[in-house]
C-alpha cells in the first residue's frame, strides 16, 4: 500500500510540475529537473569519492572474473562508451533545444547523461583491465 501511495505521489507531483511549467511558459521539463542534478552529483561522486574506487573498481566482480565474463564486460562497457559518445554528440550542438520523443528533454540533459555514462564506463573499463593486470602480474 505504501508503494502504491508513493508512486501516486510521484505521478501527481510530476504532472503538476509539467502543468505549472507549461502554464508559465518556463522552458524546462521534469526530466531536466530530475536528471540534471542527479547527473552532476554522480559526476562529483565518481571523481571525489575514494569509496567508489576501493569498493567498485577494485571489487572481485571486476578483478576476479572468468575469461567469458571479462569478454562480456569489455563488450558491454564498449557499447556504453559508444552510446554515451552518441548522446554527447546529439546533445552538445543543440543544448537548449527540446529533443527526444514528444520533446521530453533538452540537449544539455542528454549531453550530461552521456557524460555520466561515459565516465562510469571508462572508469569501469579501467578498473576491469588495469586492476586485473595488477592481480595477475
Secondary structure, DSSP 8 states (H G I E B T S, - for coil): -HHHHHHHHHHHHHHHHHHHHHHTT----HHHHHHHHHHHHHHHHHHH-HHHIIIIITSHHHHS--HHHHHHHHHHHHHHHHHHHHHHHHHHTTTTSEETTTT-EEHHHHHHHHHHHHHHHHHHHHHHHHHHHHHH-
